[in-house]
Amino acid sequence: MSDYTKLKNAELETLLKERSLPHTGKKADLVARLQESDSKKVSAETPTTAAASSTTLAPAEDEIDWDDDDTTKATTAPAAAAVAAGGLGE
């Protein structure tokens, strides 16, 4: 909504509370806060859209692959003895 000046203060306060913004002050301050919030929202959406249409994507986050862990490899002398005896050596 772009014409916040036509709303009553109570309606403006409700909108501000919904956006977790400060909801006290004069009507001009409330309207300015809502308009600033709208402009930040629009500018925040623009890069996301541009990034989505870009052919270069960020690398995927590393995943933990527990199958890569070799649990039979001994890391200490007592663990080596345990592995030799048939244990896992943890």
BELWOLIN-V661244 format. One record per helix or strand of 2 or more residues. SS is the DSSP state (2 for helix, 1 for strand). FROM is the first residue (numbers start at 1). LEN is the number of residues. If there is no record, write none. Layout:
{{SS FROM LEN} {SS FROM LEN}}
This chain:
{{2 4 3} {2 9 10} {2 27 27} {2 66 3} {2 77 8}}
